């Protein structure tokens, strides 16, 4: 039971952080890119945002790691759930972007 609660808590924690990360780091860039074609500055912007995104992932996993002994459930399951949720949220963003591009091509 402790492992299940830890995994669920990790999924929730990682999902919330992943959604906020995608909202604040990537959505503004994707909206600007959708409004006009990518220019020469866009590569640097993507690399910068990717580095910030990786840094947020590292901080989130570090927070989950250092909190593993303070949570009332399995800390390892919490850490694994957090990592899985962060990965899933990145895939969700990619799928949403692909759907938005497909809709723009249809119009």
C-alpha positions as CSV (number, residue, x, y, z in Angstrom):
1,X,0.0,0.0,0.0
2,X,2.9,2.3,0.8
3,X,4.4,1.8,-2.7
4,X,1.1,2.5,-4.4
5,X,0.5,5.8,-2.4
6,X,4.1,6.9,-3.1
7,X,3.7,6.2,-6.8
8,X,0.4,8.1,-7.0
9,X,1.8,11.0,-5.0
10,X,4.8,11.1,-7.3
11,X,2.6,11.0,-10.4
12,X,0.6,13.9,-9.0
13,X,3.7,15.9,-8.0
14,X,5.5,15.3,-11.2
15,X,2.4,16.0,-13.3
16,X,1.8,19.3,-11.7
17,X,5.4,20.4,-12.1
18,X,5.5,19.1,-15.6
19,X,2.3,20.9,-16.6
20,X,3.6,24.2,-15.0
21,X,6.9,23.8,-16.8
22,X,5.3,23.3,-20.1
23,X,2.9,26.1,-19.5
24,X,5.5,28.7,-18.5
25,X,8.5,27.6,-20.6
26,X,7.1,26.2,-23.8
27,X,3.6,27.6,-24.4
28,X,4.7,31.2,-25.1
29,X,7.3,30.0,-27.6
30,X,4.8,27.7,-29.3
31,X,2.2,30.5,-29.6
32,X,4.8,32.8,-31.1
33,X,6.0,30.1,-33.5
34,X,2.4,29.3,-34.5
35,X,1.8,33.0,-35.3
36,X,4.8,33.3,-37.7
37,X,7.4,31.0,-39.1
38,X,10.5,30.3,-37.0
39,X,13.3,32.8,-37.7
40,X,17.1,32.5,-37.2
41,X,16.7,33.4,-33.5
42,X,14.4,30.5,-32.8
43,X,17.2,27.8,-32.6
44,X,18.8,29.7,-29.7
45,X,15.5,30.2,-28.0
46,X,14.7,26.5,-28.3
47,X,18.1,25.5,-26.9
48,X,17.8,28.0,-24.0
49,X,14.3,26.8,-23.2
50,X,15.4,23.2,-23.3
51,X,18.2,23.9,-20.9
52,X,15.8,25.6,-18.5
53,X,13.5,22.6,-18.9
54,X,16.2,20.2,-18.0
55,X,17.2,22.3,-15.0
56,X,13.6,22.3,-13.8
57,X,13.5,18.5,-14.2
58,X,16.7,18.1,-12.2
59,X,15.4,20.4,-9.4
60,X,12.1,18.5,-9.3
61,X,13.8,15.2,-9.0
62,X,16.2,16.5,-6.4
63,X,13.3,17.8,-4.4
64,X,11.6,14.4,-4.6
65,X,14.9,12.7,-3.6
66,X,15.6,14.9,-0.6
67,X,11.9,14.6,0.6
68,X,11.9,10.8,0.3
69,X,12.6,10.3,4.1
70,X,10.0,12.9,5.1
71,X,7.0,11.6,3.2
72,X,4.7,9.1,5.0
73,X,4.9,6.6,2.1
74,X,7.6,4.9,0.0
75,X,10.1,7.6,-1.0
76,X,11.5,5.5,-3.8
77,X,8.1,5.0,-5.4
78,X,7.5,8.7,-5.0
79,X,10.7,9.5,-6.8
80,X,9.9,7.0,-9.6
81,X,6.4,8.3,-10.0
82,X,7.7,11.9,-10.2
83,X,10.2,10.9,-13.0
84,X,7.5,9.0,-14.9
85,X,5.1,12.0,-14.7
86,X,7.7,14.5,-15.9
87,X,8.4,12.3,-18.9
88,X,4.7,11.8,-19.7
89,X,4.0,15.5,-19.5
90,X,6.7,16.2,-22.1
91,X,5.1,13.6,-24.4
92,X,1.7,15.3,-23.8
93,X,3.1,18.6,-24.9
94,X,4.6,17.1,-28.0
95,X,1.2,15.5,-28.9
96,X,-0.6,18.7,-28.3
97,X,1.8,20.6,-30.5
98,X,1.5,18.0,-33.3
99,X,-2.3,18.3,-33.2
100,X,-2.1,22.1,-33.3
101,X,0.2,22.0,-36.4
102,X,-2.2,19.5,-38.1
103,X,-5.1,21.9,-37.5
104,X,-3.1,24.8,-38.9
105,X,-2.3,22.8,-42.1
106,X,-5.9,21.9,-42.6
107,X,-7.0,25.6,-42.7
